[in-house]
Structures are given as C-alpha cells and as structure tokens.
C-alpha cells in the first residue's frame, strides 16, 4: 500500500489546512478524483502533490492511515495549472487547500457514484460526436479604427491588457475578435469570458452563440454560474474539463473552471465589486484571472469604461504592469449623454422628483422613447416610523431596520431575511399614524405611475412604468421576461437598482435619472466615491447607445442627477465624462493617505454572541502577534478593533480589525505566520462564533 496525499474539504479555518495522507494499492496521478473516508463520512478528494511534490512522502510518526475508498473512473485528472491556481488562492487568501479545491468543483460531482458519473460521461461523448468540429474560425465583422487598433495589440502583444472603452464603444466586439483569434491558434484552445453578474450572462451567451455556434458547434459554448441547476453546472464543468467546451462564459466562480487548454481570459466590467467573493474563501476573480493567465501563458483582457483605481494605476505607463488600450468613441458616432444636475435645495419641499425631471421624462415618453430611473434601494421605504414616540421598524435580530414592502404589506430585513406583517398601529404607543420614511424602488414606481398617468405614447396608449430589482426577479425566468419587455418597447419608464445600470444594451433609452446618489459622497468607506462615479457612468451609458435611433428621433441622450451637493468635484468630472481626471484626483488622495493601491490591506473579522467577545478575540490576536514578533511584523500596521457598520446580524455581533502594509510580501508573510496564533486564540475564546481573514477587502 502506497501513501498518497489527498485534498479534502476540512472545516473552514480548522488547523488542518493541507492535504491528508491515505493509502492506495497503486500510485495515482496528481489531480485524480477519489472518494476517501473522513471521520464517519465518505467524501470526495483530489490526489495532490505532497510537501515534497511527490506521492509517497512519509506520513506523520505513529499515524494509522486509512485506505482510499475508490477512484472516480473515466475522468481525466485535474491538470497541474489548475492545481497551481487552487494552491495559490489558498495561500494568498489564507484558506485551507481542500476548502478551496473542493469548493471549485460542481456540488453534484461530490455526490455522484462512479456508475452515475460514467453515464454522464457517455452522454457527453455522444453529444460531442454529434456536434462536429465546425469550420475554421474567421472574423466577419468590420471593426472601427479604435476597435481594430485594440484588437491588433491584443493579438500581437503578451499583455495583460486594460481595455478602457467608453460605454457603447464596442468593447464586446473586441472580446469576440480576441476570442476568435485565440481559438484560431489551436484546435484545442479555450477561452474564458467573465461577467460580474448572472443577469448579464444570457445576453452575452446569445451574442457568442450567434457568432461562434456555426463555427465550433453549440456544445462548445457553455455557461457556468450559480444560477444554474446542479445538473447544468456539472454538464458545463465536464465539457470544460474534457476540452469539449471551447468557450466558457461565467461569473466569478468560473475562474476556477478546469480548462486544460486555456488561451485567453476576458474580464468584462473588471471594476465591479461582484468579482470579490463575500463568503468562504474571499477571493477576487479579477486578480486570480491575472495570476492564472500569467501562470499558464494565456492572454488576459480587463475591460471597463470605469476601471478600478488599482487597474488604472497599474496601467499607468510609469508603472507599466498592464498595457492600457483606449477606445474613447462610441459606435456610429453616437454622442455621450449630457449631464443635467438638479439642485434639490431649489426644488419644492419633500419632492421625490423635481418638476424639470418629470417634464423631461414626459417629453421623452410622448416621443416614444424610453427612460431609466435609478435608485439603489429596493422596497417601498427603508423604515417605518412613529412620530409620536419615535418607534422605528428595527429588525429584532440585526442592528438595521426592516424595510417596508408595500406590495405585500410586509417588513423585511435585507440582512437576515426576517419578515413580519406591517402592524396596524405603533407597537410601542398604539398610535395608528405610522409612516414610511425614505424611498425605495417600489415607492418610485408608484409615484412615477401616478405622475405619468395622463401621458400618452405615440401608440396612443398610457405610459407604462415597470420595476426591475431583486424583489421582482426572484422567480425563475422573471428577469429575462422583464428585460425582453423593455427591449420590445412594452415599457416606457424602467425603475431599477444597479442591476439594470450596467452591461445592458437598451436601444431606445435616451434619458437616465439618478434619484438619490448623495449618500456615497460622504461615506466612511474610501471606495464609495469610486463606486458612485462608476455606477453613474455605467448608468449614463445605457442612454443613446443607438446612433441611428437617436438621429431619427432628433434627440440627445441625457443623464439627470438629483443632488443636494451639485458643487461636488465628482459631478464636475462626471459632466465632462472625465474618468482619467477623476481617477487622478482620487489616486492623489489615496497616495497621500497611503491607501490602496499604494498599500495593501487585510481584515480580521470576528463574529460572537456579544460585541465584547468579538472585540476581545481581535485584541487578543493583535497582542499575540506583537508578542510573537512575527515575520513581516515590522512592515505591518495593526489597527484597533471596531464594530462593523451593521454591528449585529441574525443575533450575532460583528467586529473587525484592519491590517495594513506598504509591502504585499510582508503582509502575506505576517498573515501566514499569524494563523497558528489565531487558532490558539479561537480555542481560548469560547464566546466566539467564527473568525475569518479577508485579504484585499473591497468594503471596510
């Protein structure tokens, strides 16, 4: 019997982070999927290189090794580049190797028997045989001069590339060309295209299928995201792993897809915070895409009209880590939207919509054009309030308010999901006059419908106001159905959250309005202005995308912003569509404050039954690190523990501590050496529920 190392999914932040040793009668190649006993269960594992990078390393002295229960037959071993990616992610983000490796596999793969897997592989092979190989990939779409220049540089240079193209400049066409060029290099070459959110996947898949399905066959194009059923995810993963899929489209989880012949990675809307995982191993799919491409010799293209400041700084010619490719012009000479700022201090008191904005929306609807109204807060109102005694609809389990949803007369917490019917009177004093405070998308839809009730479209029908947010798109297929209605012209005014502000190609939208953007101007999070600027630029990009339609309508696209602070520098840059100017100002502030990208950060988070226990663990961990003089500690700053902005969620108190360093290597050294001390402190603090390390956090 030969000892082998096997990566298995051990509990998060357990002291067992690396592969475990098992026995087998033959040496198995690294990457082989096996079933092994773990405690009283039998779990899926991956044969892994040991500490000496070879099977057969000596097991711990006195250990009694258990035998591997079985091997999953018919499946090629997970390739070495994939294992290197997983190992790097586990090291960098301070998680267990097995936790990252097994989480990267389809959930149903962990449950299938050998016979069930064989049946699926036979079906997949039959489908691949019927699909055919298609014709040689060729580019049949004429590119603009800017697109041709960008595509040519991507084809000719190694990269990585930052494709900085204004909204409507045709970045997707450059992606399509680059994928064509990558697939043409080899009959086995594969491409991975990432989008930030699930709702952007269907329209992207439609474009890729229209271009590539006649060339490489339908089964060669697959999607991979968490909105798919377990069977669909397994089918797509198997197609990618066996090389049948030439193009994989997906969200952040797709960065861990097994692609043995990867030639190109595209990260669309690379600035989007959705690429950062917020549960389990808190990886950044964008950053892993850069590492993976460099490791396996693939090209990588990051695309955005509003790049993250980290990527923008890295693409500065003086820094030179990325190659910046600019596409400032819209397709067909379409104009960028003009900014119209409304000073809410000059409008009627308590007005939700300024009269000039309602007049502009009315004019557009009467001409048959569409409008988009953006408010990044769902529900009818953020809180119910009693003016007699001061009662508020606070969540009983969280330090946040329950949001009033008028459509079903409920109060719902958007943090823990707690729901309750709206009370008939104040629970505290019995006052029947409790009122909503603040506004959500539900209220905006209702008020707009009332304000536009007498507006008639060119089709001689009343104006239609629709809403798209997380509440209206819960049912399967609801989002696709609602977007189809917008594209078909059945909706005149669309009210939505940020989920409709990016990536969508609404051809008849000519006016976009942002109703309440001011909260981000003075947020404690230093990234808030960057996110607001990106959101407004992306939202503005939904207007006037079709130059021919705009010319026929004799209209100019507009972005209206209702604000109490019209003189803020952010709006001055937005008026000029000047992302480089905005980025330069923000980077100067961050450099002066030694914040990312000029420093590197991590958060140590603690969840406990009391705030004292959470902060006590963090303080003890900080004291232990200082006492132990850990490697890299001289270059690391530990800040005092503080509560999170939403301090309590689901009756669990939350606190965090910021760790900062000017040197990434020193921070990584420190975090790795800190792990044993954190485990020891965990055992000493009984009131602690859980703890985690978040490397490169996106929200502080």
C-alpha positions in Angstrom: 0.0 0.0 0.0 1.4 3.4 -1.1 0.7 6.6 1.0 -0.8 9.4 -1.1 -1.7 13.0 -0.3 -5.4 13.9 -0.8 -7.0 17.3 -0.6 -10.4 17.1 1.2 -12.8 19.7 2.4 -12.0 20.3 6.0 -14.0 22.7 8.2 -13.3 26.4 7.4 -10.3 27.7 9.4 -9.6 24.4 11.0 -6.0 23.7 11.9 -6.0 21.0 9.2 -5.4 23.1 6.1 -3.2 20.9 3.8 -3.7 17.5 2.2 -4.3 14.4 4.3 -2.5 11.1 3.9 -4.3 8.0 2.7 -3.2 4.5 1.4 -3.8 3.0 -2.0 -2.6 -0.1 -3.7 -1.2 1.8 -6.7 0.3 5.3 -7.2 -2.3 7.6 -8.6 -1.5 10.7 -10.7 -2.0 14.0 -9.0 -5.4 15.5 -9.8 -7.2 12.2 -9.7 -10.7 12.4 -8.1 -11.1 9.8 -5.4 -13.5 9.0 -2.5 -12.0 8.8 0.9 -13.2 8.3 4.5 -13.2 11.4 6.6 -14.4 10.8 10.2 -17.7 8.8 9.7 -18.3 10.1 6.2 -17.1 9.3 2.8 -16.2 12.4 0.9 -14.7 13.5 -2.5 -11.0 14.2 -2.5 -8.3 15.2 -5.0 -4.9 13.4 -5.1 -2.4 16.1 -4.5 1.3 16.6 -4.6 2.7 16.4 -1.0 5.1 18.7 0.7 7.9 17.1 -1.3 5.8 17.5 -4.5 5.6 13.7 -4.9 3.5 10.8 -3.7 4.9 8.6 -1.0 6.1 11.2 1.5 6.4 9.7 4.9 3.2 10.1 7.0 3.3 11.5 10.5 5.0 9.2 13.0 2.6 6.8 14.7 -0.3 7.7 12.3 -2.6 4.9 11.2 -3.5 5.7 7.6 -6.9 4.8 6.1 -7.3 3.5 2.6 -8.8 5.4 -0.3 -12.3 4.1 -0.8 -12.5 4.3 -4.6 -11.4 6.2 -7.7 -13.8 8.1 -10.0 -13.1 6.3 -13.3 -13.2 7.9 -16.8 -12.4 11.4 -15.7 -9.1 12.9 -16.7 -7.0 14.1 -13.7 -7.4 17.8 -12.9 -4.4 19.5 -14.7 -1.4 20.8 -13.0 -2.1 24.5 -13.9 -5.5 24.2 -12.2 -3.9 22.7 -9.1 -1.3 25.6 -9.0 -4.2 28.1 -9.2 -6.0 26.5 -6.3 -2.8 26.3 -4.2 -2.0 29.9 -4.9 -5.6 31.0 -4.0 -5.5 29.0 -0.7 -2.1 30.5 0.2 -2.9 34.1 -0.7 -6.4 34.3 0.8 -5.4 32.3 3.9 -7.8 29.4 3.5 -7.4 25.6 3.6 -6.2 23.9 0.4 -9.1 21.4 0.4 -11.6 24.1 1.2 -10.7 26.0 -2.0 -10.1 22.9 -4.2 -13.4 21.2 -3.4 -15.5 24.4 -3.5 -14.2 24.9 -7.0 -15.8 21.6 -8.2 -19.6 21.3 -9.1 -21.5 20.3 -6.0 -23.2 17.3 -7.7 -19.8 15.9 -8.5 -19.3 15.3 -4.8 -22.4 13.2 -4.6 -22.3 11.1 -7.8 -21.4 7.4 -7.7 -18.9 6.0 -10.2 -21.8 4.5 -12.2 -23.7 7.8 -12.4 -20.6 9.7 -13.5 -20.0 7.1 -16.2 -23.5 7.6 -17.6 -23.0 11.3 -17.8 -19.6 11.0 -19.5 -21.1 8.6 -22.1 -23.9 11.1 -22.8 -21.3 13.9 -23.1 -19.2 11.9 -25.5 -22.2 11.1 -27.7 -23.2 14.8 -27.8 -19.6 15.8 -28.7 -19.6 13.3 -31.5 -22.9 14.6 -32.9 -21.8 18.3 -32.7 -19.0 18.1 -35.2 -15.9 20.3 -35.2 -17.3 23.2 -37.3 -15.4 25.4 -39.7 -12.2 27.4 -39.1 -12.8 30.5 -37.0 -12.8 33.7 -39.0 -13.7 37.3 -38.3 -16.6 38.5 -40.4 -17.4 41.8 -38.6 -15.8 45.0 -39.7 -14.2 46.8 -36.8 -13.9 50.5 -36.2 -10.4 52.0 -36.3 -10.3 52.1 -32.5 -11.5 48.5 -32.2 -9.1 47.3 -34.8 -6.2 49.0 -33.1 -7.1 47.5 -29.7 -7.7 44.0 -31.1 -4.5 44.2 -33.1 -2.4 45.0 -30.0 -4.1 42.2 -28.0 -3.2 39.7 -30.8 0.4 40.9 -31.1 1.5 41.6 -27.5 1.5 39.4 -24.4 -0.4 41.8 -22.1 -2.1 41.9 -19.6 -4.4 44.5 -21.2 -6.7 47.1 -19.7 -9.3 47.9 -22.4 -10.5 51.4 -21.4 -13.5 52.0 -23.6 -16.4 54.4 -23.1 -19.9 52.9 -22.7 -21.2 52.0 -26.2 -17.7 51.9 -27.7 -17.9 48.3 -28.7 -15.8 46.5 -26.2 -17.8 43.3 -26.6 -16.9 43.2 -30.3 -13.2 43.4 -29.3 -13.7 40.5 -26.9 -15.4 38.5 -29.7 -12.4 39.2 -32.1 -9.9 38.3 -29.4 -11.7 35.0 -28.7 -11.7 34.2 -32.4 -8.0 34.9 -32.6 -7.3 32.8 -29.6 -9.4 29.8 -30.8 -7.6 30.0 -34.2 -4.2 29.4 -32.6 -5.1 25.8 -31.9 -7.9 23.3 -32.5 -7.9 22.7 -28.7 -7.6 26.3 -27.5 -10.1 27.5 -24.9 -11.3 31.0 -23.9 -12.9 32.1 -20.6 -15.1 35.2 -20.5 -16.2 36.5 -17.1 -19.1 38.9 -16.4 -19.8 40.4 -12.9 -23.5 39.3 -12.5 -25.7 36.4 -13.5 -28.2 38.6 -15.3 -25.6 39.7 -17.8 -24.8 36.1 -18.8 -27.8 35.3 -21.1 -27.4 38.3 -23.5 -23.6 37.7 -23.7 -24.2 34.0 -24.4 -26.7 35.0 -27.1 -24.0 37.1 -28.9 -21.4 34.4 -28.5 -23.7 31.7 -29.9 -24.7 33.9 -32.8 -21.0 34.4 -33.7 -19.4 31.0 -32.8 -22.1 28.3 -32.9 -21.9 27.8 -36.7 -18.1 27.6 -36.3 -17.4 25.5 -33.3 -20.8 23.9 -32.6 -23.3 24.5 -29.9 -21.9 22.2 -27.2 -18.6 24.1 -27.5 -20.1 27.2 -25.8 -21.2 26.8 -22.2 -22.1 29.0 -19.2 -21.1 28.5 -15.7 -22.7 30.4 -12.8 -24.6 29.8 -9.5 -28.0 30.4 -11.1 -27.8 27.0 -13.0 -29.1 23.8 -11.6 -26.6 21.3 -10.2 -27.0 19.1 -13.3 -26.4 22.0 -15.6 -23.3 23.1 -13.7 -21.9 19.6 -13.8 -22.6 19.3 -17.6 -20.8 22.6 -18.3 -17.9 21.8 -16.0 -17.4 18.4 -17.6 -17.4 20.0 -21.1 -14.7 22.5 -20.0 -12.6 19.9 -18.2 -12.6 17.4 -21.1 -11.9 20.1 -23.6 -15.2 19.8 -25.4 -16.1 23.4 -24.5 -14.0 25.9 -26.4 -15.7 29.0 -24.8 -16.8 29.3 -21.2 -18.9 32.2 -20.1 -19.5 32.7 -16.4 -19.4 34.8 -13.2 -16.6 34.9 -10.7 -16.9 31.1 -9.8 -15.9 30.3 -13.4 -12.4 31.4 -12.7 -11.9 28.0 -11.1 -13.2 26.1 -14.1 -10.8 23.3 -15.2 -9.6 24.5 -18.7 -6.7 22.4 -19.8 -6.0 24.4 -23.0 -6.7 28.0 -21.8 -5.5 30.6 -24.2 -7.5 33.8 -23.3 -9.3 35.2 -20.3 -11.6 38.2 -20.6 -12.9 40.0 -17.5 -15.7 42.4 -18.6 -16.6 45.3 -16.2 -13.5 44.5 -14.3 -14.1 47.2 -11.8 -17.3 45.5 -10.4 -17.2 44.6 -6.8 -19.2 41.4 -7.6 -15.9 39.8 -8.7 -14.9 39.7 -5.0 -16.4 36.6 -3.2 -18.0 37.6 0.1 -18.4 34.1 1.7 -16.0 31.3 2.4 -12.6 31.9 0.6 -12.9 35.6 -0.2 -11.1 35.6 -3.5 -11.1 38.2 -6.2 -11.8 36.5 -9.6 -10.3 39.5 -11.4 -7.0 39.2 -9.5 -7.0 35.4 -9.9 -7.6 35.8 -13.7 -4.4 37.9 -13.9 -2.4 35.3 -11.9 -3.8 32.4 -13.9 -3.1 33.9 -17.3 0.5 34.7 -16.3 1.0 31.2 -14.9 -0.3 29.3 -17.9 0.9 31.7 -20.6 -2.6 32.9 -21.7 -3.6 36.4 -22.6 -5.9 38.4 -20.3 -8.0 41.4 -21.1 -9.7 43.5 -18.4 -12.4 45.7 -19.8 -14.3 48.7 -18.4 -15.5 52.2 -19.0 -14.6 53.0 -15.4 -11.7 50.8 -14.4 -10.9 50.1 -10.8 -8.3 52.5 -9.5 -6.0 49.6 -8.8 -6.1 48.6 -12.5 -5.9 52.2 -13.7 -2.8 52.8 -11.6 -1.3 49.5 -12.8 -1.9 50.6 -16.5 -0.1 53.9 -16.0 2.8 54.0 -18.4 5.0 55.0 -15.5 4.1 51.8 -13.6 3.7 49.6 -16.7 2.2 46.5 -15.2 -0.7 46.5 -17.7 -1.0 47.7 -21.3 -3.7 50.4 -21.5 -5.8 50.3 -24.7 -8.2 53.3 -25.1 -11.5 53.4 -27.1 -13.0 56.8 -26.3 -15.5 57.0 -29.1 -19.0 55.4 -29.3 -20.0 53.2 -32.2 -21.6 55.1 -35.1 -20.5 58.5 -33.7 -23.2 58.3 -31.0 -23.0 61.1 -28.5 -22.3 60.6 -24.8 -25.1 61.7 -22.5 -25.2 65.3 -21.3 -25.3 65.7 -17.5 -28.1 67.7 -16.1 -27.7 68.4 -12.3 -30.7 69.3 -10.3 -30.1 71.1 -7.0 -32.7 69.6 -4.7 -32.3 72.6 -2.4 -34.1 74.7 -5.0 -37.0 72.3 -5.6 -40.3 72.1 -3.8 -40.0 70.7 -0.3 -40.3 66.9 0.0 -40.4 66.5 -3.7 -39.4 63.0 -4.8 -39.0 64.0 -8.4 -38.0 67.6 -9.4 -40.6 69.1 -11.8 -38.0 69.7 -14.5 -37.1 65.9 -14.5 -40.8 64.9 -14.7 -41.2 67.3 -17.6 -38.2 65.8 -19.4 -39.4 62.2 -18.8 -42.9 63.2 -20.1 -41.4 64.7 -23.2 -39.3 61.6 -24.0 -42.3 59.2 -23.4 -44.6 61.2 -25.6 -42.0 60.8 -28.4 -41.9 57.1 -27.9 -38.5 57.0 -26.2 -37.7 55.1 -23.0 -36.3 56.4 -19.7 -34.4 54.6 -16.9 -34.7 55.8 -13.3 -32.0 54.5 -10.9 -32.3 54.1 -7.1 -30.0 51.7 -5.4 -32.5 50.8 -2.7 -35.3 48.3 -3.1 -38.6 48.1 -1.2 -41.1 50.9 -0.7 -39.3 52.7 2.2 -36.2 51.9 4.2 -38.1 52.2 7.5 -41.5 52.8 9.2 -41.5 55.4 11.9 -43.9 56.6 14.6 -43.7 60.4 15.0 -45.5 60.2 18.4 -43.0 58.0 20.3 -40.0 57.6 17.9 -40.5 53.9 17.3 -38.8 52.5 14.1 -39.2 49.2 12.3 -35.9 47.9 13.6 -35.1 44.2 12.9 -35.3 42.2 16.2 -32.2 40.2 15.2 -30.0 42.9 13.5 -28.8 46.4 14.1 -30.6 47.5 11.0 -34.2 48.5 10.1 -36.7 46.2 8.5 -37.6 47.6 5.0 -41.3 48.3 4.3 -42.5 46.4 1.2 -45.9 47.9 0.4 -46.8 45.4 -2.4 -47.3 42.5 0.2 -47.6 44.7 3.3 -44.5 43.2 5.0 -41.5 44.4 6.9 -38.4 42.5 5.7 -34.8 42.6 6.9 -32.4 42.6 3.9 -29.6 41.2 6.1 -31.1 38.2 7.9 -34.3 37.7 6.0 -36.6 38.2 9.0 -40.1 39.1 7.8 -43.2 40.3 9.6 -46.6 41.8 8.6 -46.9 45.6 8.9 -48.5 46.5 12.2 -51.9 48.3 12.2 -50.6 50.7 14.9 -47.3 51.6 16.6 -46.3 48.5 18.7 -44.8 50.9 21.3 -47.6 53.5 21.9 -50.6 52.4 19.8 -50.5 55.4 17.5 -52.2 54.4 14.2 -50.4 57.0 12.3 -47.1 55.3 11.4 -45.5 56.5 8.2 -42.8 55.3 5.8 -39.5 57.3 5.9 -37.2 57.4 2.9 -37.7 55.9 -0.5 -37.2 52.6 -2.3 -37.7 51.5 -5.9 -41.3 50.3 -5.1 -42.3 53.8 -4.0 -40.6 55.4 -7.0 -42.5 53.1 -9.4 -45.8 54.0 -7.7 -45.2 57.8 -7.7 -44.0 57.8 -11.3 -47.0 55.9 -12.4 -49.2 58.5 -10.7 -47.3 61.4 -12.2 -47.4 60.0 -15.7 -50.9 58.6 -15.6 -52.1 61.2 -18.3 -49.1 60.8 -20.6 -49.9 59.2 -23.9 -47.3 57.5 -26.1 -47.2 57.7 -30.0 -49.0 54.3 -30.0 -52.0 56.0 -28.3 -51.7 54.2 -25.0 -51.0 55.2 -21.5 -47.3 55.3 -20.3 -46.1 52.1 -18.7 -43.8 52.1 -15.7 -42.0 48.9 -14.7 -39.6 47.9 -12.0 -36.6 45.6 -12.0 -34.8 44.8 -8.8 -34.1 41.7 -6.6 -37.7 41.6 -5.4 -39.3 41.4 -8.9 -36.8 38.9 -10.4 -36.9 36.2 -7.8 -38.9 33.7 -9.9 -37.0 31.7 -12.5 -37.0 33.4 -15.8 -38.6 36.6 -14.4 -35.5 38.8 -15.3 -35.3 37.5 -18.9 -39.0 38.1 -19.3 -38.9 41.7 -17.9 -35.8 42.6 -20.0 -37.5 41.3 -23.1 -40.4 43.6 -22.4 -38.1 46.6 -22.2 -36.3 45.6 -25.4 -39.6 45.1 -27.2 -40.8 48.7 -26.2 -43.6 47.5 -23.9 -42.0 49.6 -21.1 -41.7 53.4 -21.2 -40.1 54.1 -17.9 -37.9 51.5 -16.1 -37.2 51.9 -12.4 -34.4 49.8 -11.1 -31.4 49.2 -8.9 -27.8 48.9 -10.1 -28.6 45.5 -11.6 -30.1 47.4 -14.7 -27.4 50.1 -14.7 -24.6 48.1 -16.3 -24.0 45.9 -19.3 -27.5 46.1 -20.8 -28.0 47.3 -24.4 -31.3 49.2 -24.3 -31.5 50.6 -27.8 -34.4 53.1 -27.1 -33.4 54.5 -23.7 -32.5 58.2 -24.2 -32.7 59.5 -20.6 -31.3 58.1 -17.4 -32.1 59.7 -14.0 -30.3 59.0 -10.7 -32.6 60.0 -7.8 -30.6 59.7 -4.5 -26.9 59.3 -5.1 -25.6 61.6 -2.3 -25.1 59.1 0.5 -21.9 57.8 -1.2 -20.4 61.2 -1.4 -19.6 61.3 2.3 -19.3 57.6 3.2 -16.7 56.3 5.7 -15.7 53.8 3.0 -12.9 55.3 1.0 -14.0 53.4 -2.1 -17.5 54.9 -2.1 -16.8 57.8 -4.4 -15.1 55.4 -6.9 -18.2 53.1 -6.8 -20.6 56.0 -7.2 -18.7 57.5 -10.2 -18.6 54.1 -11.8 -22.3 53.5 -11.2 -23.4 56.9 -12.6 -21.1 56.5 -15.7 -22.4 53.0 -16.3 -26.0 54.1 -15.9 -25.4 57.0 -18.2 -24.0 54.5 -20.7 -27.5 52.9 -21.1 -28.7 56.2 -22.8 -28.2 56.9 -26.5 -26.4 53.7 -27.5 -28.1 53.5 -30.9 -26.8 56.4 -33.1 -29.3 55.7 -35.9 -32.3 55.7 -33.5 -31.1 59.0 -31.8 -30.7 60.6 -35.2 -34.2 59.5 -36.3 -35.7 60.8 -33.1 -33.6 64.0 -33.3 -32.9 63.6 -29.6 -29.7 63.9 -27.5 -29.1 61.5 -24.6 -29.1 62.9 -21.1 -28.2 61.9 -17.6 -30.2 63.7 -14.9 -28.9 63.6 -11.3 -30.9 64.9 -8.3 -28.5 66.0 -5.6 -28.2 68.3 -2.6 -24.5 68.9 -3.4 -24.3 70.0 -7.1 -20.9 71.6 -6.5 -19.1 68.3 -5.5 -16.0 67.7 -7.6 -17.3 64.2 -8.5 -20.1 65.8 -10.6 -17.7 68.2 -12.3 -15.7 65.2 -13.6 -18.9 63.4 -14.5 -20.1 66.3 -16.5 -17.0 66.1 -18.7 -17.1 62.3 -18.8 -13.6 62.6 -17.5 -12.7 59.4 -15.8 -8.9 60.0 -16.2 -9.3 63.3 -14.3 -11.5 61.7 -11.6 -9.0 58.8 -11.2 -6.0 61.2 -11.0 -7.7 63.2 -8.2 -8.7 60.0 -6.3 -5.3 58.4 -6.7 -3.6 61.6 -5.4 -5.8 61.4 -2.3 -5.1 57.8 -1.7 -1.4 58.2 -2.2 -1.4 61.0 0.4 -3.3 58.7 2.8 -1.3 55.6 2.0 -4.4 53.6 0.9 -4.7 51.0 -1.9 -3.2 50.8 -4.5 -0.4 52.4 -2.6 -0.7 50.0 0.3 -2.1 46.5 0.9 -4.8 45.6 3.4 -6.5 42.7 5.1 -9.3 42.5 7.6 -9.6 40.1 10.5 -13.3 39.6 11.2 -14.8 38.1 14.3 -18.4 37.1 14.9 -19.5 36.4 18.5 -22.6 36.4 20.8 -21.5 39.7 22.3 -19.6 42.7 20.9 -17.2 42.4 23.9 -16.3 38.8 23.0 -15.8 39.7 19.3 -13.5 42.7 20.1 -11.8 40.7 22.8 -10.7 38.0 20.4 -9.4 40.6 17.9 -7.5 42.4 20.6 -6.0 39.2 22.0 -5.0 38.2 18.4 -3.3 41.6 18.0 -1.5 41.3 21.3 -0.3 37.8 20.5 1.1 39.0 17.1 3.0 41.8 18.7 4.4 39.5 21.4 5.5 36.8 19.0 7.4 39.2 16.7 6.0 37.5 13.6 7.8 37.7 10.2 7.0 40.9 8.4 5.6 42.5 11.5 8.0 45.4 11.2 6.2 46.5 8.0 2.6 45.8 9.2 0.3 48.1 11.0 -2.5 46.7 13.2 -5.4 49.0 13.9 -7.7 48.7 17.0 -10.8 46.5 16.6 -14.1 48.3 15.8 -17.7 47.1 15.2 -18.9 46.7 11.6 -21.3 49.4 10.2 -24.1 46.9 10.6 -23.0 45.6 14.0 -25.4 42.8 14.6 -26.8 40.3 12.0 -29.1 37.4 12.9 -28.3 37.9 16.7 -24.5 37.7 16.0 -22.3 40.6 16.9 -19.6 41.5 14.4 -16.3 43.3 14.7 -13.2 43.8 12.5 -9.6 44.8 12.7 -7.7 46.4 9.8 -4.2 45.1 8.9 -2.2 47.3 6.5 1.2 47.2 4.9 3.1 49.0 2.2 4.6 45.7 1.1 2.3 42.9 -0.2 5.0 40.3 0.6 5.4 41.4 4.2 1.6 41.3 4.7 1.4 37.8 3.3 4.3 36.6 5.5 2.7 38.1 8.5 -0.8 36.6 7.8 0.7 33.1 7.2 2.7 33.2 10.4 -0.3 34.5 12.3 -2.6 31.6 11.5 -1.4 29.2 14.4 -1.9 32.1 16.9 -5.4 32.8 15.6 -6.3 29.1 16.0 -4.9 29.2 19.6 -6.9 32.3 20.4 -10.0 30.8 18.9 -9.8 27.9 21.4 -9.3 30.3 24.3 -12.3 32.5 23.4 -15.4 30.4 24.0 -17.9 33.1 23.1 -16.6 33.4 19.6 -18.8 32.0 16.8 -16.4 32.3 13.9 -13.5 34.3 12.5 -12.0 34.9 9.1 -9.3 36.8 7.3 -10.3 38.9 4.3 -7.3 39.7 2.1 -7.7 42.8 -0.2 -11.1 43.7 1.2 -13.5 45.7 -1.0 -15.5 47.2 1.8 -14.3 48.4 5.2 
